[in-house]
Amino acid sequence: MSPWSAALLMAAVLPLTAHAQQRTTPEQFFGHRIGADYELPNYTKLHQWFITVAKESDRVALDTIGLTEEGRPQIMAIVTSPENHRKLARYKEISTKLAKADGVDSAAAAAMAKEGKVIFWIDGGLHATEVLGAQQLMETLWQLSSRTDDETVRILNDVVILMTHANPDGMELVTNWYMKESDKLKRTTATIPRLYEKYAGHDNNRDSYMNALAETRNMSSQLFIEWHPQIMYNHHQTGPTGTVMAAPPYRDPANFWFHPAMITGLDLVGAALNHRFVLEHKPGLTFRAGSNYSTWWNGGLRTTGYYHNQIGILTETIGNPTPMRIALVPERQVRSAGLPMPIEPQVWHFRQSIDYSVSANYAFLDLASRYRETFLFNRWVMGQDQIRAGQKDTWTISPKRVAAMAAKIQADRGTVAAENRAGGPRGGGVAPNVMNAVANDRYMAELKKPENRDPRAYVLSAAQQDFPTATKFVRALQYSGIDVHKATGAFSANGKQFPAGSWVIKTDQAFRSHVLDMFEPQDHPNDFRYPGGPPIPPYDNAGWTLAYQMVIEFERVLDGGLTGPFEKVNGITPMPAGTVAKGKAGYFIHASVNDAATVANRLGKAKVKASRIPTAFKDGDRTWPAGSWFIPAGSAADRVVADAAKDLGVNFAAANSKPSAAQAEQPLRIGLVDRYGGNMPTGWTRLILEKFEYGYTTVYPQEIDAGNLKAKYDVVVLTDGMF
């Protein structure tokens, strides 16, 4: 048994009973205070600390939510009062019912809100070079498990806290790299030798809408399937220069898909944090225009929650185990609405950042405790609003539509003015204000054209050629808690016929915002520093539509009343098995099927050569497009085909004859260029190559400099950011 397997087993059987032995302090366990200068415990030590605290405290249970990409257990501590621990299943049930909102009326919601506990998520370590996040988890766990003051006891009675490490692999790498120097003054988190998440590095916070990484899937399952926290707190670094921490509320633009209570909810939690910091004499907190963080994009660990009616908090805080200095930014020495208490330039120690982080945790937890029923009930209200919006004609107004309406109004004003100067079309003239009043309904009708309604449902036909990729898209939605239906028989929508096995995703569900955002293109508002001036760069991605990125064929259904032989899919759907029809010569795969490449790679390993047909061709009565695949018949090929149909969902059609233009595919010797320290686009490319079962060799600059790459590789792949 590996050390990680042993630790996983130990975590699974930890008791919840109180222990008589004396509590182990952080100083006793680590040999120093958490946040001590030049000290940085790694994930192995953090995991052992969590196990120790859970053994010694009846407030803490330890769960493993899955394995990381490198096979480490990803842990989550569940922290609450001993009494609450005995009712966790009930509190999880309440949280789920209120979040999903379906079939729950206001009276039942109010009763559950009165009975339930706020589920509050705190994570750390997502970006492993931002070392504060993981370290504050260890200190916060200690304080919540050991303090006996009234505030802590009240919080533990009212709140179930999920404390989750977001990137164990990265923490192990970065902290070991920092601590490798015996000379403390030489310790640094810079110049690490590879990406601090196996594939994505810093981009692991760009994955929460795709769920491509194991760590993301582990956390998405807890956030949107298992626990449904009402509030989640995502710790990051680093704060804007001349400050200590950037916090909510955030600057514009706010996305127009999610519920407006996300905007006001962030105002609420931000006010609690900002007010507490002032009264605790913790200067240097900034918000709104004081930083560049907005609520526009979907895909980050805290932003995806907005599309699930979940208040997502991001803070960015300075701090490093190597002492640093707060820089002087003259304009940030003046108090403002976004910086109530400026901070003077000074030497800054890591422990100070730990204290700020713990205070931030307590500020939000205190608010969650005081407004426990409100947060629970409001989650239901937002879910109900989204369900009802999906049950009627609804328009989500985007900037482009408003701009078109404004242009129409402006043009009409010019026409009215000209008519007035000429005495009007009937000689009497029309008062502009009367014209505008009469036109309002017409303009709004233009804005709300029937064809611009939000869809009531999306249909992904099982007849599309690359249905396996459509299913991968559905699985990504399911990890995000989206309800999906499968057709058990044929049905019609928009006057079209769809076969059994098609996916149906309705928008009358609590997480409607996420559904719409995954299918519809984004329309980022114009955001200029001043009229005619340069744009303010978006905080992160300005556009994303997963259905477009994955080239999914889907049908928008705008009218209500879509019915059919639909059954709701429970859990994450397995890949539907593909069909296999063997012809005299072998098999065909359609050109558009992405996993045909996986099949070809498997065939290559079985010493069978698949062929690609470069031109369109006919086989019997069926015409095949250029790029389609031919697989020769044979026992080895038959085994690969049968397995691929089962686990990849690929459809294989009968080939009566081998096309004369077929070109045998040779296994490629692929060289993937990378650099020491890692390159994120290269990491994502590695993930793609491995998902489709390509063999490859990593090529570093020294090998390129040596030359003669042609002797070793058929293809050399260079990604963005390499040079």
FENVENGI-V876112 format. One record per pair of residues at least 4 apart in sequence whose ideal C-beta (glycine too) atoms are under 7 Angstrom apart, sorted by the first residue. I is the first residue (numbers start at 0). J is the second residue. If there is no record, write none. Layout:
BEGIN
i: [I/I]
j: [J/J]
END
This chain:
BEGIN
i: [0/0/2/3/3/3/3/4/5/6/6/6/7/7/7/8/9/9/10/10/10/10/10/11/13/13/13/13/13/15/15/15/16/17/18/18/20/22/22/23/23/23/23/24/25/25/25/25/26/26/28/28/29/29/29/31/31/32/33/33/33/33/34/34/34/34/34/35/36/36/36/36/37/37/37/37/38/39/39/39/39/39/40/40/40/41/41/41/41/42/42/42/42/42/43/43/44/45/45/45/45/45/46/46/47/48/48/49/49/49/49/49/50/50/51/52/52/52/52/52/53/53/53/53/56/57/58/58/58/58/58/58/58/59/59/59/60/60/61/61/62/62/63/63/63/64/64/64/64/64/65/65/65/66/66/66/66/66/67/67/67/67/67/67/68/68/68/68/68/68/69/69/71/71/73/73/73/73/74/75/75/75/75/76/76/77/77/77/78/78/78/78/78/79/79/79/79/79/79/80/80/83/83/83/83/86/87/87/88/89/90/90/90/90/91/91/91/92/93/93/93/93/94/94/94/94/94/95/95/96/96/97/97/97/97/97/97/97/98/98/98/98/99/99/100/100/100/100/100/101/101/101/103/103/103/104/105/106/107/108/108/108/109/109/110/111/112/112/112/113/115/116/116/116/116/117/117/117/117/117/117/117/117/118/118/118/118/118/118/119/119/119/119/119/119/120/120/120/120/120/120/121/121/121/121/121/122/122/122/122/122/123/123/123/123/123/123/123/124/124/124/124/124/124/124/125/125/125/125/125/125/125/126/126/126/127/127/127/127/127/127/128/128/128/129/129/129/130/130/130/130/130/131/131/131/131/131/131/131/132/132/133/133/134/134/135/135/135/135/135/136/136/136/137/138/138/138/139/139/139/139/140/140/141/142/142/143/143/143/146/147/147/149/150/150/151/152/153/153/154/154/154/154/157/157/158/158/158/160/161/161/161/163/165/165/165/166/166/166/166/167/168/168/168/169/169/169/170/171/172/172/172/173/173/173/173/174/175/176/176/177/177/177/178/180/180/186/187/190/191/191/192/192/193/193/194/194/194/194/195/196/196/196/198/198/198/198/198/199/199/199/199/199/199/200/200/200/201/202/202/202/203/203/203/204/204/205/206/206/206/206/206/207/207/207/207/207/207/208/208/208/208/208/208/209/209/210/210/210/210/210/210/211/211/212/213/214/215/216/216/218/218/219/219/219/220/220/220/221/221/222/222/222/223/223/223/223/224/228/229/229/229/229/229/230/230/230/230/230/230/231/231/231/231/231/232/232/232/233/233/233/233/233/234/234/235/235/235/236/236/236/236/237/237/237/238/238/238/238/238/238/238/239/239/239/239/240/240/241/241/241/241/241/242/242/242/242/242/242/243/243/243/243/243/243/244/244/244/244/244/244/245/245/245/245/245/245/245/246/246/246/246/246/246/247/247/247/247/247/248/248/248/248/248/249/249/249/249/249/250/250/250/250/251/252/252/252/252/252/253/253/253/254/254/255/255/255/256/256/256/256/256/257/257/257/257/258/258/258/258/258/259/260/260/260/261/261/261/261/262/263/264/264/265/265/266/267/268/268/268/268/268/269/269/270/271/271/271/271/272/272/272/272/273/273/273/273/274/275/275/275/276/276/276/277/277/279/281/281/282/282/282/283/283/284/285/285/285/285/286/287/288/289/289/290/291/292/292/293/294/294/295/295/295/296/296/296/296/297/297/297/297/297/298/298/298/298/299/299/301/301/301/302/303/304/304/305/306/306/306/306/307/307/307/308/308/308/308/312/314/316/316/316/317/317/317/318/318/319/319/320/322/322/322/323/324/324/324/324/325/325/325/325/326/327/331/331/332/333/334/334/334/347/349/350/351/352/353/354/355/356/357/358/359/360/361/362/363/364/365/366/367/367/370/371/372/373/374/376/377/378/379/380/381/382/382/383/384/385/385/385/385/386/386/386/386/387/388/388/389/389/389/389/389/389/390/390/392/393/393/394/394/394/394/395/396/396/396/397/398/398/398/398/399/399/400/400/400/401/402/403/404/404/404/404/405/406/407/407/407/408/408/409/410/411/411/412/412/413/414/415/415/415/415/416/417/418/418/418/419/419/419/422/422/423/423/423/429/429/430/431/432/433/434/435/438/439/440/441/442/443/447/452/453/453/454/454/454/454/455/455/455/455/455/455/455/456/456/456/456/456/456/457/457/457/457/457/457/458/458/458/458/458/458/458/459/459/459/459/459/459/460/460/460/460/461/461/461/461/461/462/463/463/464/464/464/465/465/465/465/466/466/467/467/467/467/467/467/467/468/468/468/468/469/469/469/470/470/470/470/470/471/472/472/472/472/472/473/473/473/473/474/474/474/475/475/476/476/476/476/477/477/477/477/478/479/480/481/481/481/481/482/482/483/483/483/483/484/484/484/484/484/484/485/485/485/485/485/486/486/486/486/486/486/486/486/486/487/487/487/488/488/489/489/489/489/490/490/490/491/491/492/492/492/492/493/493/495/497/500/503/504/506/506/506/510/511/512/513/514/515/517/517/517/518/518/518/519/520/520/521/521/521/521/523/523/523/526/526/527/527/527/528/528/528/537/544/545/546/546/556/568/574/574/574/575/576/576/576/577/577/577/577/577/578/578/578/579/579/579/579/580/580/580/581/581/581/582/582/582/582/583/584/584/584/584/584/584/585/585/585/585/585/585/586/586/586/586/586/586/587/587/587/587/587/587/587/588/588/588/588/588/588/588/589/590/590/590/590/592/594/594/594/595/595/595/596/596/597/597/597/597/598/598/598/598/598/599/599/599/599/600/600/600/600/601/601/601/601/602/602/602/602/602/603/605/605/606/607/607/607/607/607/608/608/609/609/609/609/610/610/610/610/610/610/611/611/611/611/612/612/612/612/612/612/612/612/613/613/613/614/614/615/615/615/615/616/616/616/617/617/618/618/618/618/619/623/629/629/629/629/630/630/631/631/632/633/634/635/636/637/638/639/640/640/641/642/643/643/644/644/657/667/667/668/668/668/669/669/669/669/669/669/670/670/670/670/670/670/670/670/671/671/671/671/671/671/671/671/672/672/672/672/672/672/673/673/673/673/673/674/674/674/674/675/677/678/678/678/678/679/680/680/680/680/681/681/682/683/684/684/684/685/686/687/688/688/698/698/698/700/701/703/708/708/717]
j: [4/5/6/7/70/71/72/8/9/10/46/72/11/63/72/12/13/50/50/61/63/72/74/63/50/53/54/60/61/57/60/84/57/57/54/55/55/55/145/27/28/51/55/28/29/32/33/141/31/32/48/51/33/40/44/35/38/350/134/137/138/353/134/138/349/350/353/350/320/322/348/349/183/186/320/321/320/130/174/177/178/320/44/45/174/170/171/174/175/46/71/167/170/171/47/171/48/49/133/137/164/170/50/74/51/52/137/53/61/74/76/140/54/61/55/56/59/140/141/144/59/60/61/76/144/81/78/79/80/81/143/144/155/76/78/144/77/84/74/76/75/77/72/73/74/73/75/217/220/221/73/213/217/70/71/72/73/213/71/73/167/168/213/214/168/197/198/212/213/214/168/197/167/168/164/167/214/217/164/161/162/163/221/140/162/87/159/161/140/143/144/160/162/83/84/155/158/159/160/155/156/87/90/116/159/90/91/159/92/93/94/115/116/159/95/225/226/96/97/111/114/115/98/115/118/226/227/99/227/103/111/103/108/111/112/375/378/379/227/378/382/509/382/509/379/382/383/386/509/386/508/509/107/108/379/108/109/110/111/112/376/379/113/376/114/115/372/375/376/372/375/157/158/159/371/157/158/229/230/367/371/374/375/159/161/226/227/228/229/158/160/228/230/364/367/161/163/222/228/231/232/139/160/162/232/360/163/165/233/234/300/132/133/135/136/164/165/234/132/133/164/165/166/169/170/132/165/166/203/204/233/300/201/204/235/166/169/170/172/173/195/173/188/195/235/236/237/134/173/188/319/320/135/234/236/316/318/352/356/234/235/164/170/138/353/139/234/353/356/357/140/162/164/141/142/353/357/143/162/357/360/144/162/145/146/357/151/155/160/151/151/152/153/154/365/155/156/157/368/158/364/365/368/368/371/364/367/368/364/221/226/228/218/214/218/300/170/196/203/214/171/172/196/197/173/195/196/174/175/176/191/195/177/188/191/195/178/179/188/191/186/187/188/186/185/186/321/321/676/195/676/675/676/676/677/200/677/679/682/200/200/203/212/212/682/683/685/686/203/206/212/679/682/683/677/679/682/679/206/679/683/212/214/215/299/300/298/210/211/212/215/298/215/219/298/299/300/303/297/298/303/517/543/545/475/545/215/216/219/475/478/479/215/686/216/217/218/219/220/478/222/300/223/478/479/224/225/478/225/226/228/231/304/227/307/479/480/480/309/309/310/374/375/378/268/310/312/363/367/374/301/304/309/311/312/312/360/363/300/301/311/312/313/314/356/313/314/315/315/316/317/318/315/316/317/242/243/244/245/315/316/317/245/285/289/290/326/328/325/326/327/328/331/283/285/289/331/338/342/283/284/316/317/342/355/283/284/314/315/316/355/285/286/289/290/292/314/315/269/272/273/284/286/314/265/268/269/286/312/265/266/269/286/287/265/287/292/293/294/287/288/292/293/293/293/295/523/524/526/262/294/295/294/295/395/396/397/306/395/512/515/516/261/305/306/512/308/381/384/385/512/263/264/377/381/265/294/305/310/266/267/268/310/269/310/270/271/272/310/312/363/366/273/286/274/275/362/363/366/276/359/362/363/277/284/286/339/278/279/358/362/281/284/358/339/340/358/355/358/340/341/342/340/342/340/289/290/337/338/337/337/337/337/338/315/538/313/538/538/302/305/523/537/538/302/538/539/540/302/303/306/516/543/302/303/540/543/303/539/311/312/313/311/479/309/311/311/510/512/513/516/480/510/513/378/381/382/509/363/359/352/355/356/323/347/352/349/352/323/349/349/346/347/348/347/344/345/346/347/342/344/345/347/344/344/338/341/341/341/338/339/341/351/353/354/355/356/357/358/359/360/361/362/363/364/365/366/367/368/369/370/371/374/374/375/376/377/378/380/381/382/383/384/385/386/509/387/388/389/509/511/512/390/507/508/509/391/393/511/455/505/506/507/508/511/507/559/452/452/453/447/451/452/453/453/400/401/446/522/402/522/524/525/403/522/404/446/451/405/406/407/408/442/445/446/409/410/411/442/445/412/442/413/414/415/438/416/431/417/418/419/429/431/434/420/421/423/424/429/423/428/429/426/428/427/428/429/433/434/434/435/436/437/438/439/442/443/444/445/446/447/451/557/506/515/506/555/556/557/505/506/556/557/558/559/561/503/504/505/506/556/561/504/518/553/554/555/556/492/497/501/503/553/554/556/469/473/501/502/551/553/497/498/501/552/466/498/499/500/501/498/469/552/589/591/592/469/591/592/593/470/648/471/574/592/594/647/648/649/472/549/551/593/473/502/551/474/572/574/575/648/475/476/545/546/549/551/477/483/502/572/478/571/572/479/545/481/483/504/517/481/483/571/572/571/513/510/504/510/513/514/508/567/502/504/568/572/503/505/565/566/567/568/500/502/565/566/568/490/497/499/500/501/503/563/564/565/499/564/566/499/564/496/497/498/499/497/563/564/495/496/497/554/556/561/554/556/554/501/575/565/514/511/514/515/514/515/516/517/518/519/544/545/546/544/546/553/544/542/544/541/542/543/544/537/541/542/534/535/532/534/535/532/533/535/541/548/549/551/553/561/572/646/647/648/648/644/645/648/644/648/649/650/651/644/650/651/640/641/644/651/651/652/653/586/632/653/586/653/654/655/655/631/632/654/655/656/657/629/630/631/632/636/654/630/640/651/652/653/654/618/623/627/628/629/652/654/592/595/598/627/628/649/651/627/624/625/626/627/649/598/647/649/599/628/649/600/691/601/647/691/692/602/609/639/643/649/603/609/628/664/604/691/692/693/605/639/643/692/607/609/630/636/639/666/635/639/635/631/633/635/636/639/663/664/628/629/630/664/628/629/661/662/663/664/626/628/662/664/616/623/625/627/629/658/660/661/625/660/662/625/660/622/623/624/625/623/658/660/621/622/623/654/655/656/655/627/654/657/658/661/636/640/636/657/636/637/638/639/640/641/642/643/644/651/645/646/647/649/649/651/661/713/714/711/712/713/693/694/695/712/714/716/696/698/708/711/712/714/715/716/681/684/685/688/695/697/698/716/698/703/715/716/717/721/677/678/681/697/699/678/699/700/721/699/682/682/718/720/721/683/684/718/719/720/685/718/686/687/688/716/718/689/690/691/693/695/702/703/715/704/705/708/712/715/721]
END
